Amino acid sequence: MSAETFGQAFALAAMDLDDASVGREDGRLVVTRELTDETVSTEDIIDLADEHGLDIVDVTADVGDGEVCVWIGGGEA
């Protein structure tokens, strides 16, 4: 499978995660979760990316926008 196919499969699966939205920015997939609690876990997003052979490029928290973003890169597909 190509990296693009893995990315599409990941995006579809990520849409089913609790409180997660999926988008694309700067050529990368981004999974966003709102900062609704004191602690926001991204473990399920990271595990899902790993299952699809994709790399985590960065995890950012934007307190002003009230969200945490997990930036997904290509894997070894």
Buried (B, 14 or more C-beta within 10 A) or exposed (E): EEBEEBBBBBBEBBEEBEEBBBEEEEEBBBBBBEBEEEEBEBEBBBEBBEEBBBEBBEEEBEEEEEBBBBBBBBBEE
